[in-house]
């Protein structure tokens, strides 16, 4: 019976395997994921007129301790200086950019 060689190249993971790995890593997202992880300076510079997370937080009224804090904001006038018409659209695009970055795609 043939033994596997130790020098065999590692096979590339399929999309399903990558998805399972990502899902495992992001389970419990609420506990392990900050708003600042999503709204990176690079993302904000590309999609808003706010150069940093601190500038974005100040425009939102300061307290952005977590994703829920942004979603619950009644005053969404800060969106006027973004590419988005809703907080949900902003967060969806930020999550998409984060996932693309996780898998090595350009966001």
Phi, psi and omega in degrees: 000135184283138177267141177296141180278146181282342182264008180295138180295142179289132181284150179287140179288140176284168181301318181297318179295320178297319179296315178300317179297315180296317179299317178297320181290330185260003176296140185074031184310319183301326183275333189248001191235125178259160177298324180292334174297322181281311186268071179290160177301320179299315178297313182297319180294328180283326190243359181218177173263013179257116185286337182221164176298322179299318178295318179297314181298320179297319179294334181273355181105007172101294189281100173235062184292335179201178183299320179300323180299323178287317181296331184269000181296128178280321180272110180249026180297338178299337181293340180299336180256029178229174175276007191239152179254001177207157177297321180300316179296320177299311182293322178297316179294321179295319178295319178299317178296321179296314180296316178302318178295323179297320181270004174088009177276158174282133180266000000 
